[in-house]
Amino acid sequence: MSNVRSELRKEWLEHPRKKVDLIVRVKGDLDERSATLVGRGAEVRYRFRLTGSLALRCTGRVALALLEEPWVERVEPDRPVKALRR
């Protein structure tokens, strides 16, 4: 089972149809993993080849199913990044 915070798992269980934006670190070929995820209804938004990660949007139900995949190493929310202003 992949690494994910318990509060995220709880949110996905309570709202399985809600769309979530995630960064998913995977083992293996990114193109193959992307195709698998698209086949499950996820929208792959970006491939981070350097880190072996995918930015995607999916439902809570799909996110929960990802946790059972042996090729999924880590799942975390994809949130906006802000820089400090001078």
PDB file with SEQRES, HELIX, SHEET and CRYST1 records, atoms N, CA, C and O in Angstrom:
SEQRES   1 A   86  MET SER ASN VAL ARG SER GLU LEU ARG LYS GLU TRP LEU          
SEQRES   2 A   86  GLU HIS PRO ARG LYS LYS VAL ASP LEU ILE VAL ARG VAL          
SEQRES   3 A   86  LYS GLY ASP LEU ASP GLU ARG SER ALA THR LEU VAL GLY          
SEQRES   4 A   86  ARG GLY ALA GLU VAL ARG TYR ARG PHE ARG LEU THR GLY          
SEQRES   5 A   86  SER LEU ALA LEU ARG CYS THR GLY ARG VAL ALA LEU ALA          
SEQRES   6 A   86  LEU LEU GLU GLU PRO TRP VAL GLU ARG VAL GLU PRO ASP          
SEQRES   7 A   86  ARG PRO VAL LYS ALA LEU ARG ARG                              
HELIX    1 AA1 SER A    6  GLU A   14  1                                   9    
HELIX    2 AA2 LEU A   30  GLY A   39  1                                  10    
HELIX    3 AA3 GLY A   60  LEU A   66  1                                   7    
SHEET    1 AA1 4 GLU A  43  PHE A  48  0                                        
SHEET    2 AA1 4 SER A  53  THR A  59 -1                                        
SHEET    3 AA1 4 LYS A  19  VAL A  26 -1                                        
SHEET    4 AA1 4 VAL A  72  PRO A  77 -1                                        
CRYST1    1.000    1.000    1.000  90.00  90.00  90.00 P 1           1          
ATOM      1  N   MET A   1       0.844  -1.175   0.000  1.00  0.00           N  
ATOM      2  CA  MET A   1       0.000   0.000   0.000  1.00  0.00           C  
ATOM      3  C   MET A   1       0.891   1.241   0.000  1.00  0.00           C  
ATOM      4  O   MET A   1       1.875   1.304   0.737  1.00  0.00           O  
ATOM      5  N   SER A   2       0.551   2.212  -0.814  1.00  0.00           N  
ATOM      6  CA  SER A   2       1.395   3.391  -0.948  1.00  0.00           C  
ATOM      7  C   SER A   2       1.207   4.352   0.220  1.00  0.00           C  
ATOM      8  O   SER A   2       0.282   4.228   1.023  1.00  0.00           O  
ATOM      9  N   ASN A   3       2.106   5.294   0.278  1.00  0.00           N  
ATOM     10  CA  ASN A   3       2.162   6.256   1.353  1.00  0.00           C  
ATOM     11  C   ASN A   3       1.193   7.412   1.086  1.00  0.00           C  
ATOM     12  O   ASN A   3       1.323   8.102   0.075  1.00  0.00           O  
ATOM     13  N   VAL A   4       0.225   7.630   1.982  1.00  0.00           N  
ATOM     14  CA  VAL A   4      -0.717   8.750   1.880  1.00  0.00           C  
ATOM     15  C   VAL A   4      -1.186   9.113   3.294  1.00  0.00           C  
ATOM     16  O   VAL A   4      -1.304   8.249   4.163  1.00  0.00           O  
ATOM     17  N   ARG A   5      -1.447  10.390   3.504  1.00  0.00           N  
ATOM     18  CA  ARG A   5      -1.903  10.842   4.822  1.00  0.00           C  
ATOM     19  C   ARG A   5      -3.305  10.310   5.117  1.00  0.00           C  
ATOM     20  O   ARG A   5      -4.144  10.213   4.221  1.00  0.00           O  
ATOM     21  N   SER A   6      -3.546   9.971   6.367  1.00  0.00           N  
ATOM     22  CA  SER A   6      -4.827   9.366   6.759  1.00  0.00           C  
ATOM     23  C   SER A   6      -6.009  10.305   6.538  1.00  0.00           C  
ATOM     24  O   SER A   6      -7.104   9.839   6.222  1.00  0.00           O  
ATOM     25  N   GLU A   7      -5.818  11.613   6.697  1.00  0.00           N  
ATOM     26  CA  GLU A   7      -6.932  12.537   6.492  1.00  0.00           C  
ATOM     27  C   GLU A   7      -7.357  12.596   5.020  1.00  0.00           C  
ATOM     28  O   GLU A   7      -8.528  12.825   4.717  1.00  0.00           O  
ATOM     29  N   LEU A   8      -6.404  12.388   4.112  1.00  0.00           N  
ATOM     30  CA  LEU A   8      -6.754  12.325   2.691  1.00  0.00           C  
ATOM     31  C   LEU A   8      -7.571  11.070   2.399  1.00  0.00           C  
ATOM     32  O   LEU A   8      -8.585  11.126   1.703  1.00  0.00           O  
ATOM     33  N   ARG A   9      -7.128   9.957   2.928  1.00  0.00           N  
ATOM     34  CA  ARG A   9      -7.850   8.692   2.740  1.00  0.00           C  
ATOM     35  C   ARG A   9      -9.289   8.829   3.258  1.00  0.00           C  
ATOM     36  O   ARG A   9     -10.234   8.377   2.612  1.00  0.00           O  
ATOM     37  N   LYS A  10      -9.441   9.451   4.419  1.00  0.00           N  
ATOM     38  CA  LYS A  10     -10.768   9.640   5.003  1.00  0.00           C  
ATOM     39  C   LYS A  10     -11.636  10.519   4.105  1.00  0.00           C  
ATOM     40  O   LYS A  10     -12.807  10.210   3.884  1.00  0.00           O  
ATOM     41  N   GLU A  11     -11.077  11.601   3.591  1.00  0.00           N  
ATOM     42  CA  GLU A  11     -11.820  12.500   2.701  1.00  0.00           C  
ATOM     43  C   GLU A  11     -12.291  11.760   1.444  1.00  0.00           C  
ATOM     44  O   GLU A  11     -13.427  11.939   1.003  1.00  0.00           O  
ATOM     45  N   TRP A  12     -11.420  10.936   0.876  1.00  0.00           N  
ATOM     46  CA  TRP A  12     -11.781  10.187  -0.334  1.00  0.00           C  
ATOM     47  C   TRP A  12     -12.876   9.164  -0.047  1.00  0.00           C  
ATOM     48  O   TRP A  12     -13.755   8.940  -0.880  1.00  0.00           O  
ATOM     49  N   LEU A  13     -12.825   8.547   1.127  1.00  0.00           N  
ATOM     50  CA  LEU A  13     -13.868   7.594   1.509  1.00  0.00           C  
ATOM     51  C   LEU A  13     -15.219   8.289   1.688  1.00  0.00           C  
ATOM     52  O   LEU A  13     -16.258   7.751   1.306  1.00  0.00           O  
ATOM     53  N   GLU A  14     -15.195   9.484   2.271  1.00  0.00           N  
ATOM     54  CA  GLU A  14     -16.431  10.224   2.524  1.00  0.00           C  
ATOM     55  C   GLU A  14     -17.008  10.862   1.261  1.00  0.00           C  
ATOM     56  O   GLU A  14     -18.218  11.066   1.166  1.00  0.00           O  
ATOM     57  N   HIS A  15     -16.147  11.175   0.292  1.00  0.00           N  
ATOM     58  CA  HIS A  15     -16.572  11.852  -0.939  1.00  0.00           C  
ATOM     59  C   HIS A  15     -15.972  11.149  -2.159  1.00  0.00           C  
ATOM     60  O   HIS A  15     -15.108  11.718  -2.827  1.00  0.00           O  
ATOM     61  N   PRO A  16     -16.408   9.932  -2.461  1.00  0.00           N  
ATOM     62  CA  PRO A  16     -15.778   9.155  -3.534  1.00  0.00           C  
ATOM     63  C   PRO A  16     -15.968   9.728  -4.937  1.00  0.00           C  
ATOM     64  O   PRO A  16     -15.214   9.378  -5.845  1.00  0.00           O  
ATOM     65  N   ARG A  17     -16.950  10.595  -5.133  1.00  0.00           N  
ATOM     66  CA  ARG A  17     -17.184  11.163  -6.468  1.00  0.00           C  
ATOM     67  C   ARG A  17     -16.538  12.532  -6.664  1.00  0.00           C  
ATOM     68  O   ARG A  17     -16.501  13.049  -7.781  1.00  0.00           O  
ATOM     69  N   LYS A  18     -16.037  13.109  -5.598  1.00  0.00           N  
ATOM     70  CA  LYS A  18     -15.413  14.428  -5.674  1.00  0.00           C  
ATOM     71  C   LYS A  18     -14.088  14.338  -6.440  1.00  0.00           C  
ATOM     72  O   LYS A  18     -13.301  13.413  -6.236  1.00  0.00           O  
ATOM     73  N   LYS A  19     -13.859  15.308  -7.318  1.00  0.00           N  
ATOM     74  CA  LYS A  19     -12.602  15.353  -8.076  1.00  0.00           C  
ATOM     75  C   LYS A  19     -11.481  15.878  -7.183  1.00  0.00           C  
ATOM     76  O   LYS A  19     -11.671  16.817  -6.411  1.00  0.00           O  
ATOM     77  N   VAL A  20     -10.318  15.255  -7.304  1.00  0.00           N  
ATOM     78  CA  VAL A  20      -9.140  15.669  -6.541  1.00  0.00           C  
ATOM     79  C   VAL A  20      -7.948  15.790  -7.484  1.00  0.00           C  
ATOM     80  O   VAL A  20      -7.830  15.042  -8.454  1.00  0.00           O  
ATOM     81  N   ASP A  21      -7.071  16.739  -7.186  1.00  0.00           N  
ATOM     82  CA  ASP A  21      -5.835  16.917  -7.942  1.00  0.00           C  
ATOM     83  C   ASP A  21      -4.702  16.308  -7.127  1.00  0.00           C  
ATOM     84  O   ASP A  21      -4.532  16.626  -5.950  1.00  0.00           O  
ATOM     85  N   LEU A  22      -3.926  15.427  -7.763  1.00  0.00           N  
ATOM     86  CA  LEU A  22      -2.895  14.671  -7.057  1.00  0.00           C  
ATOM     87  C   LEU A  22      -1.567  14.691  -7.796  1.00  0.00           C  
ATOM     88  O   LEU A  22      -1.507  14.889  -9.010  1.00  0.00           O  
ATOM     89  N   ILE A  23      -0.501  14.481  -7.027  1.00  0.00           N  
ATOM     90  CA  ILE A  23       0.809  14.135  -7.564  1.00  0.00           C  
ATOM     91  C   ILE A  23       1.044  12.688  -7.133  1.00  0.00           C  
ATOM     92  O   ILE A  23       1.023  12.376  -5.942  1.00  0.00           O  
ATOM     93  N   VAL A  24       1.266  11.821  -8.098  1.00  0.00           N  
ATOM     94  CA  VAL A  24       1.438  10.393  -7.819  1.00  0.00           C  
ATOM     95  C   VAL A  24       2.821   9.966  -8.289  1.00  0.00           C  
ATOM     96  O   VAL A  24       3.143  10.058  -9.474  1.00  0.00           O  
ATOM     97  N   ARG A  25       3.632   9.501  -7.350  1.00  0.00           N  
ATOM     98  CA  ARG A  25       4.962   8.982  -7.696  1.00  0.00           C  
ATOM     99  C   ARG A  25       4.816   7.498  -8.005  1.00  0.00           C  
ATOM    100  O   ARG A  25       4.249   6.740  -7.217  1.00  0.00           O  
ATOM    101  N   VAL A  26       5.335   7.096  -9.160  1.00  0.00           N  
ATOM    102  CA  VAL A  26       5.139   5.717  -9.617  1.00  0.00           C  
ATOM    103  C   VAL A  26       6.469   5.040  -9.937  1.00  0.00           C  
ATOM    104  O   VAL A  26       7.483   5.699 -10.164  1.00  0.00           O  
ATOM    105  N   LYS A  27       6.439   3.717  -9.948  1.00  0.00           N  
ATOM    106  CA  LYS A  27       7.558   2.911 -10.431  1.00  0.00           C  
ATOM    107  C   LYS A  27       7.223   2.501 -11.856  1.00  0.00           C  
ATOM    108  O   LYS A  27       6.060   2.264 -12.181  1.00  0.00           O  
ATOM    109  N   GLY A  28       8.241   2.418 -12.706  1.00  0.00           N  
ATOM    110  CA  GLY A  28       8.006   1.956 -14.067  1.00  0.00           C  
ATOM    111  C   GLY A  28       7.897   3.089 -15.063  1.00  0.00           C  
ATOM    112  O   GLY A  28       8.181   4.246 -14.751  1.00  0.00           O  
ATOM    113  N   ASP A  29       7.482   2.737 -16.267  1.00  0.00           N  
ATOM    114  CA  ASP A  29       7.395   3.674 -17.379  1.00  0.00           C  
ATOM    115  C   ASP A  29       6.222   4.642 -17.193  1.00  0.00           C  
ATOM    116  O   ASP A  29       5.084   4.215 -16.999  1.00  0.00           O  
ATOM    117  N   LEU A  30       6.508   5.942 -17.254  1.00  0.00           N  
ATOM    118  CA  LEU A  30       5.464   6.945 -17.045  1.00  0.00           C  
ATOM    119  C   LEU A  30       4.370   6.885 -18.109  1.00  0.00           C  
ATOM    120  O   LEU A  30       3.194   7.081 -17.800  1.00  0.00           O  
ATOM    121  N   ASP A  31       4.746   6.617 -19.346  1.00  0.00           N  
ATOM    122  CA  ASP A  31       3.737   6.548 -20.402  1.00  0.00           C  
ATOM    123  C   ASP A  31       2.783   5.373 -20.187  1.00  0.00           C  
ATOM    124  O   ASP A  31       1.577   5.506 -20.393  1.00  0.00           O  
ATOM    125  N   GLU A  32       3.318   4.229 -19.775  1.00  0.00           N  
ATOM    126  CA  GLU A  32       2.469   3.068 -19.487  1.00  0.00           C  
ATOM    127  C   GLU A  32       1.556   3.337 -18.298  1.00  0.00           C  
ATOM    128  O   GLU A  32       0.368   3.015 -18.327  1.00  0.00           O  
ATOM    129  N   ARG A  33       2.123   3.931 -17.255  1.00  0.00           N  
ATOM    130  CA  ARG A  33       1.324   4.241 -16.061  1.00  0.00           C  
ATOM    131  C   ARG A  33       0.251   5.274 -16.389  1.00  0.00           C  
ATOM    132  O   ARG A  33      -0.874   5.185 -15.899  1.00  0.00           O  
ATOM    133  N   SER A  34       0.604   6.251 -17.218  1.00  0.00           N  
ATOM    134  CA  SER A  34      -0.372   7.267 -17.636  1.00  0.00           C  
ATOM    135  C   SER A  34      -1.535   6.625 -18.373  1.00  0.00           C  
ATOM    136  O   SER A  34      -2.694   6.944 -18.109  1.00  0.00           O  
ATOM    137  N   ALA A  35      -1.229   5.723 -19.293  1.00  0.00           N  
ATOM    138  CA  ALA A  35      -2.278   5.041 -20.056  1.00  0.00           C  
ATOM    139  C   ALA A  35      -3.191   4.236 -19.132  1.00  0.00           C  
ATOM    140  O   ALA A  35      -4.408   4.221 -19.317  1.00  0.00           O  
ATOM    141  N   THR A  36      -2.610   3.575 -18.147  1.00  0.00           N  
ATOM    142  CA  THR A  36      -3.404   2.810 -17.183  1.00  0.00           C  
ATOM    143  C   THR A  36      -4.349   3.730 -16.424  1.00  0.00           C  
ATOM    144  O   THR A  36      -5.523   3.409 -16.239  1.00  0.00           O  
ATOM    145  N   LEU A  37      -3.837   4.872 -15.986  1.00  0.00           N  
ATOM    146  CA  LEU A  37      -4.651   5.812 -15.216  1.00  0.00           C  
ATOM    147  C   LEU A  37      -5.766   6.425 -16.053  1.00  0.00           C  
ATOM    148  O   LEU A  37      -6.889   6.586 -15.576  1.00  0.00           O  
ATOM    149  N   VAL A  38      -5.460   6.761 -17.283  1.00  0.00           N  
ATOM    150  CA  VAL A  38      -6.489   7.299 -18.184  1.00  0.00           C  
ATOM    151  C   VAL A  38      -7.588   6.259 -18.393  1.00  0.00           C  
ATOM    152  O   VAL A  38      -8.771   6.598 -18.444  1.00  0.00           O  
ATOM    153  N   GLY A  39      -7.194   5.006 -18.512  1.00  0.00           N  
ATOM    154  CA  GLY A  39      -8.168   3.932 -18.664  1.00  0.00           C  
ATOM    155  C   GLY A  39      -9.081   3.774 -17.462  1.00  0.00           C  
ATOM    156  O   GLY A  39     -10.177   3.224 -17.576  1.00  0.00           O  
ATOM    157  N   ARG A  40      -8.637   4.249 -16.320  1.00  0.00           N  
ATOM    158  CA  ARG A  40      -9.455   4.183 -15.100  1.00  0.00           C  
ATOM    159  C   ARG A  40     -10.257   5.461 -14.866  1.00  0.00           C  
ATOM    160  O   ARG A  40     -10.954   5.592 -13.861  1.00  0.00           O  
ATOM    161  N   GLY A  41     -10.150   6.393 -15.800  1.00  0.00           N  
ATOM    162  CA  GLY A  41     -10.941   7.615 -15.689  1.00  0.00           C  
ATOM    163  C   GLY A  41     -10.199   8.821 -15.164  1.00  0.00           C  
ATOM    164  O   GLY A  41     -10.810   9.871 -14.960  1.00  0.00           O  
ATOM    165  N   ALA A  42      -8.902   8.708 -14.937  1.00  0.00           N  
ATOM    166  CA  ALA A  42      -8.120   9.853 -14.466  1.00  0.00           C  
ATOM    167  C   ALA A  42      -7.703  10.720 -15.653  1.00  0.00           C  
ATOM    168  O   ALA A  42      -7.574  10.236 -16.777  1.00  0.00           O  
ATOM    169  N   GLU A  43      -7.498  11.985 -15.387  1.00  0.00           N  
ATOM    170  CA  GLU A  43      -6.976  12.919 -16.383  1.00  0.00           C  
ATOM    171  C   GLU A  43      -5.526  13.220 -16.006  1.00  0.00           C  
ATOM    172  O   GLU A  43      -5.271  13.877 -14.997  1.00  0.00           O  
ATOM    173  N   VAL A  44      -4.584  12.748 -16.805  1.00  0.00           N  
ATOM    174  CA  VAL A  44      -3.171  13.010 -16.534  1.00  0.00           C  
ATOM    175  C   VAL A  44      -2.850  14.383 -17.096  1.00  0.00           C  
ATOM    176  O   VAL A  44      -2.983  14.620 -18.296  1.00  0.00           O  
ATOM    177  N   ARG A  45      -2.425  15.290 -16.217  1.00  0.00           N  
ATOM    178  CA  ARG A  45      -2.186  16.672 -16.613  1.00  0.00           C  
ATOM    179  C   ARG A  45      -0.725  16.944 -16.944  1.00  0.00           C  
ATOM    180  O   ARG A  45      -0.430  17.801 -17.777  1.00  0.00           O  
ATOM    181  N   TYR A  46       0.194  16.221 -16.300  1.00  0.00           N  
ATOM    182  CA  TYR A  46       1.609  16.471 -16.538  1.00  0.00           C  
ATOM    183  C   TYR A  46       2.418  15.264 -16.096  1.00  0.00           C  
ATOM    184  O   TYR A  46       2.050  14.564 -15.152  1.00  0.00           O  
ATOM    185  N   ARG A  47       3.520  15.032 -16.786  1.00  0.00           N  
ATOM    186  CA  ARG A  47       4.459  13.966 -16.418  1.00  0.00           C  
ATOM    187  C   ARG A  47       5.761  14.612 -15.949  1.00  0.00           C  
ATOM    188  O   ARG A  47       6.373  15.387 -16.684  1.00  0.00           O  
ATOM    189  N   PHE A  48       6.175  14.299 -14.747  1.00  0.00           N  
ATOM    190  CA  PHE A  48       7.440  14.794 -14.200  1.00  0.00           C  
ATOM    191  C   PHE A  48       8.466  13.671 -14.340  1.00  0.00           C  
ATOM    192  O   PHE A  48       8.621  12.846 -13.440  1.00  0.00           O  
ATOM    193  N   ARG A  49       9.151  13.647 -15.453  1.00  0.00           N  
ATOM    194  CA  ARG A  49      10.070  12.539 -15.752  1.00  0.00           C  
ATOM    195  C   ARG A  49      11.242  12.465 -14.774  1.00  0.00           C  
ATOM    196  O   ARG A  49      11.701  11.373 -14.438  1.00  0.00           O  
ATOM    197  N   LEU A  50      11.722  13.606 -14.322  1.00  0.00           N  
ATOM    198  CA  LEU A  50      12.869  13.615 -13.414  1.00  0.00           C  
ATOM    199  C   LEU A  50      12.562  12.901 -12.092  1.00  0.00           C  
ATOM    200  O   LEU A  50      13.425  12.221 -11.537  1.00  0.00           O  
ATOM    201  N   THR A  51      11.340  13.057 -11.597  1.00  0.00           N  
ATOM    202  CA  THR A  51      10.970  12.451 -10.317  1.00  0.00           C  
ATOM    203  C   THR A  51      10.120  11.192 -10.460  1.00  0.00           C  
ATOM    204  O   THR A  51       9.804  10.547  -9.461  1.00  0.00           O  
ATOM    205  N   GLY A  52       9.748  10.837 -11.685  1.00  0.00           N  
ATOM    206  CA  GLY A  52       8.903   9.661 -11.888  1.00  0.00           C  
ATOM    207  C   GLY A  52       7.510   9.847 -11.320  1.00  0.00           C  
ATOM    208  O   GLY A  52       6.934   8.933 -10.731  1.00  0.00           O  
ATOM    209  N   SER A  53       6.972  11.062 -11.510  1.00  0.00           N  
ATOM    210  CA  SER A  53       5.668  11.399 -10.941  1.00  0.00           C  
ATOM    211  C   SER A  53       4.704  11.890 -12.010  1.00  0.00           C  
ATOM    212  O   SER A  53       5.107  12.325 -13.088  1.00  0.00           O  
ATOM    213  N   LEU A  54       3.420  11.807 -11.678  1.00  0.00           N  
ATOM    214  CA  LEU A  54       2.361  12.260 -12.572  1.00  0.00           C  
ATOM    215  C   LEU A  54       1.439  13.212 -11.822  1.00  0.00           C  
ATOM    216  O   LEU A  54       1.056  12.944 -10.684  1.00  0.00           O  
ATOM    217  N   ALA A  55       1.086  14.316 -12.457  1.00  0.00           N  
ATOM    218  CA  ALA A  55       0.052  15.202 -11.925  1.00  0.00           C  
ATOM    219  C   ALA A  55      -1.248  14.770 -12.580  1.00  0.00           C  
ATOM    220  O   ALA A  55      -1.329  14.671 -13.804  1.00  0.00           O  
ATOM    221  N   LEU A  56      -2.263  14.512 -11.770  1.00  0.00           N  
ATOM    222  CA  LEU A  56      -3.516  14.043 -12.340  1.00  0.00           C  
ATOM    223  C   LEU A  56      -4.718  14.534 -11.567  1.00  0.00           C  
ATOM    224  O   LEU A  56      -4.610  14.968 -10.420  1.00  0.00           O  
ATOM    225  N   ARG A  57      -5.869  14.456 -12.220  1.00  0.00           N  
ATOM    226  CA  ARG A  57      -7.163  14.743 -11.599  1.00  0.00           C  
ATOM    227  C   ARG A  57      -7.999  13.478 -11.728  1.00  0.00           C  
ATOM    228  O   ARG A  57      -8.099  12.879 -12.799  1.00  0.00           O  
ATOM    229  N   CYS A  58      -8.600  13.085 -10.598  1.00  0.00           N  
ATOM    230  CA  CYS A  58      -9.439  11.886 -10.588  1.00  0.00           C  
ATOM    231  C   CYS A  58     -10.448  11.997  -9.457  1.00  0.00           C  
ATOM    232  O   CYS A  58     -10.421  12.956  -8.686  1.00  0.00           O  
ATOM    233  N   THR A  59     -11.329  11.026  -9.358  1.00  0.00           N  
ATOM    234  CA  THR A  59     -12.284  10.992  -8.252  1.00  0.00           C  
ATOM    235  C   THR A  59     -11.626  10.374  -7.018  1.00  0.00           C  
ATOM    236  O   THR A  59     -10.577   9.734  -7.104  1.00  0.00           O  
ATOM    237  N   GLY A  60     -12.266  10.583  -5.879  1.00  0.00           N  
ATOM    238  CA  GLY A  60     -11.782   9.957  -4.657  1.00  0.00           C  
ATOM    239  C   GLY A  60     -11.752   8.445  -4.765  1.00  0.00           C  
ATOM    240  O   GLY A  60     -10.859   7.797  -4.219  1.00  0.00           O  
ATOM    241  N   ARG A  61     -12.714   7.887  -5.461  1.00  0.00           N  
ATOM    242  CA  ARG A  61     -12.774   6.425  -5.647  1.00  0.00           C  
ATOM    243  C   ARG A  61     -11.538   5.920  -6.400  1.00  0.00           C  
ATOM    244  O   ARG A  61     -10.940   4.915  -6.017  1.00  0.00           O  
ATOM    245  N   VAL A  62     -11.163   6.623  -7.470  1.00  0.00           N  
ATOM    246  CA  VAL A  62      -9.971   6.234  -8.240  1.00  0.00           C  
ATOM    247  C   VAL A  62      -8.722   6.419  -7.382  1.00  0.00           C  
ATOM    248  O   VAL A  62      -7.817   5.585  -7.415  1.00  0.00           O  
ATOM    249  N   ALA A  63      -8.670   7.505  -6.615  1.00  0.00           N  
ATOM    250  CA  ALA A  63      -7.517   7.748  -5.740  1.00  0.00           C  
ATOM    251  C   ALA A  63      -7.342   6.606  -4.741  1.00  0.00           C  
ATOM    252  O   ALA A  63      -6.223   6.149  -4.507  1.00  0.00           O  
ATOM    253  N   LEU A  64      -8.438   6.151  -4.158  1.00  0.00           N  
ATOM    254  CA  LEU A  64      -8.364   5.029  -3.215  1.00  0.00           C  
ATOM    255  C   LEU A  64      -7.868   3.758  -3.896  1.00  0.00           C  
ATOM    256  O   LEU A  64      -7.085   3.006  -3.316  1.00  0.00           O  
ATOM    257  N   ALA A  65      -8.318   3.520  -5.113  1.00  0.00           N  
ATOM    258  CA  ALA A  65      -7.876   2.328  -5.847  1.00  0.00           C  
ATOM    259  C   ALA A  65      -6.380   2.384  -6.139  1.00  0.00           C  
ATOM    260  O   ALA A  65      -5.712   1.351  -6.157  1.00  0.00           O  
ATOM    261  N   LEU A  66      -5.854   3.584  -6.367  1.00  0.00           N  
ATOM    262  CA  LEU A  66      -4.419   3.728  -6.634  1.00  0.00           C  
ATOM    263  C   LEU A  66      -3.569   3.253  -5.462  1.00  0.00           C  
ATOM    264  O   LEU A  66      -2.460   2.754  -5.652  1.00  0.00           O  
ATOM    265  N   LEU A  67      -4.090   3.409  -4.258  1.00  0.00           N  
ATOM    266  CA  LEU A  67      -3.327   3.034  -3.068  1.00  0.00           C  
ATOM    267  C   LEU A  67      -3.024   1.546  -3.011  1.00  0.00           C  
ATOM    268  O   LEU A  67      -2.096   1.129  -2.318  1.00  0.00           O  
ATOM    269  N   GLU A  68      -3.787   0.748  -3.726  1.00  0.00           N  
ATOM    270  CA  GLU A  68      -3.594  -0.703  -3.731  1.00  0.00           C  
ATOM    271  C   GLU A  68      -2.619  -1.174  -4.801  1.00  0.00           C  
ATOM    272  O   GLU A  68      -2.232  -2.343  -4.815  1.00  0.00           O  
ATOM    273  N   GLU A  69      -2.221  -0.284  -5.689  1.00  0.00           N  
ATOM    274  CA  GLU A  69      -1.324  -0.659  -6.785  1.00  0.00           C  
ATOM    275  C   GLU A  69       0.126  -0.752  -6.299  1.00  0.00           C  
ATOM    276  O   GLU A  69       0.610   0.173  -5.648  1.00  0.00           O  
ATOM    277  N   PRO A  70       0.820  -1.841  -6.600  1.00  0.00           N  
ATOM    278  CA  PRO A  70       2.205  -1.985  -6.152  1.00  0.00           C  
ATOM    279  C   PRO A  70       3.155  -0.993  -6.820  1.00  0.00           C  
ATOM    280  O   PRO A  70       4.234  -0.730  -6.288  1.00  0.00           O  
ATOM    281  N   TRP A  71       2.781  -0.438  -7.968  1.00  0.00           N  
ATOM    282  CA  TRP A  71       3.642   0.500  -8.679  1.00  0.00           C  
ATOM    283  C   TRP A  71       3.438   1.948  -8.242  1.00  0.00           C  
ATOM    284  O   TRP A  71       4.134   2.840  -8.726  1.00  0.00           O  
ATOM    285  N   VAL A  72       2.495   2.193  -7.337  1.00  0.00           N  
ATOM    286  CA  VAL A  72       2.288   3.541  -6.793  1.00  0.00           C  
ATOM    287  C   VAL A  72       3.090   3.658  -5.504  1.00  0.00           C  
ATOM    288  O   VAL A  72       2.840   2.935  -4.540  1.00  0.00           O  
ATOM    289  N   GLU A  73       4.061   4.579  -5.493  1.00  0.00           N  
ATOM    290  CA  GLU A  73       4.923   4.745  -4.322  1.00  0.00           C  
ATOM    291  C   GLU A  73       4.389   5.775  -3.335  1.00  0.00           C  
ATOM    292  O   GLU A  73       4.481   5.586  -2.122  1.00  0.00           O  
ATOM    293  N   ARG A  74       3.832   6.861  -3.855  1.00  0.00           N  
ATOM    294  CA  ARG A  74       3.368   7.946  -2.985  1.00  0.00           C  
ATOM    295  C   ARG A  74       2.258   8.715  -3.681  1.00  0.00           C  
ATOM    296  O   ARG A  74       2.283   8.912  -4.895  1.00  0.00           O  
ATOM    297  N   VAL A  75       1.273   9.150  -2.880  1.00  0.00           N  
ATOM    298  CA  VAL A  75       0.173   9.966  -3.382  1.00  0.00           C  
ATOM    299  C   VAL A  75       0.055  11.177  -2.471  1.00  0.00           C  
ATOM    300  O   VAL A  75      -0.012  11.038  -1.250  1.00  0.00           O  
ATOM    301  N   GLU A  76       0.028  12.363  -3.064  1.00  0.00           N  
ATOM    302  CA  GLU A  76      -0.127  13.583  -2.278  1.00  0.00           C  
ATOM    303  C   GLU A  76      -0.958  14.593  -3.054  1.00  0.00           C  
ATOM    304  O   GLU A  76      -1.030  14.530  -4.281  1.00  0.00           O  
ATOM    305  N   PRO A  77      -1.587  15.527  -2.340  1.00  0.00           N  
ATOM    306  CA  PRO A  77      -2.407  16.521  -3.039  1.00  0.00           C  
ATOM    307  C   PRO A  77      -1.545  17.447  -3.887  1.00  0.00           C  
ATOM    308  O   PRO A  77      -0.421  17.785  -3.514  1.00  0.00           O  
ATOM    309  N   ASP A  78      -2.082  17.849  -5.021  1.00  0.00           N  
ATOM    310  CA  ASP A  78      -1.421  18.820  -5.898  1.00  0.00           C  
ATOM    311  C   ASP A  78      -2.029  20.174  -5.575  1.00  0.00           C  
ATOM    312  O   ASP A  78      -3.171  20.458  -5.936  1.00  0.00           O  
ATOM    313  N   ARG A  79      -1.260  20.998  -4.898  1.00  0.00           N  
ATOM    314  CA  ARG A  79      -1.741  22.307  -4.456  1.00  0.00           C  
ATOM    315  C   ARG A  79      -0.924  23.411  -5.099  1.00  0.00           C  
ATOM    316  O   ARG A  79       0.214  23.185  -5.510  1.00  0.00           O  
ATOM    317  N   PRO A  80      -1.501  24.614  -5.190  1.00  0.00           N  
ATOM    318  CA  PRO A  80      -0.751  25.744  -5.749  1.00  0.00           C  
ATOM    319  C   PRO A  80       0.489  26.051  -4.909  1.00  0.00           C  
ATOM    320  O   PRO A  80       0.480  25.921  -3.685  1.00  0.00           O  
ATOM    321  N   VAL A  81       1.545  26.459  -5.594  1.00  0.00           N  
ATOM    322  CA  VAL A  81       2.788  26.851  -4.928  1.00  0.00           C  
ATOM    323  C   VAL A  81       2.903  28.362  -5.028  1.00  0.00           C  
ATOM    324  O   VAL A  81       2.741  28.935  -6.105  1.00  0.00           O  
ATOM    325  N   LYS A  82       3.184  29.003  -3.902  1.00  0.00           N  
ATOM    326  CA  LYS A  82       3.310  30.460  -3.887  1.00  0.00           C  
ATOM    327  C   LYS A  82       4.721  30.838  -3.471  1.00  0.00           C  
ATOM    328  O   LYS A  82       5.322  30.204  -2.603  1.00  0.00           O  
ATOM    329  N   ALA A  83       5.235  31.878  -4.104  1.00  0.00           N  
ATOM    330  CA  ALA A  83       6.556  32.395  -3.754  1.00  0.00           C  
ATOM    331  C   ALA A  83       6.389  33.667  -2.926  1.00  0.00           C  
ATOM    332  O   ALA A  83       5.371  34.353  -3.013  1.00  0.00           O  
ATOM    333  N   LEU A  84       7.393  33.961  -2.135  1.00  0.00           N  
ATOM    334  CA  LEU A  84       7.360  35.179  -1.329  1.00  0.00           C  
ATOM    335  C   LEU A  84       7.616  36.394  -2.200  1.00  0.00           C  
ATOM    336  O   LEU A  84       8.409  36.340  -3.140  1.00  0.00           O  
ATOM    337  N   ARG A  85       6.941  37.488  -1.885  1.00  0.00           N  
ATOM    338  CA  ARG A  85       7.176  38.743  -2.600  1.00  0.00           C  
ATOM    339  C   ARG A  85       8.167  39.577  -1.812  1.00  0.00           C  
ATOM    340  O   ARG A  85       8.230  39.493  -0.585  1.00  0.00           O  
ATOM    341  N   ARG A  86       8.941  40.381  -2.524  1.00  0.00           N  
ATOM    342  CA  ARG A  86       9.887  41.288  -1.848  1.00  0.00           C  
ATOM    343  C   ARG A  86       9.257  42.611  -1.588  1.00  0.00           C  
ATOM    344  O   ARG A  86       9.897  43.501  -1.029  1.00  0.00           O  
TER     345      ARG A  86                                                      
END                                                                             
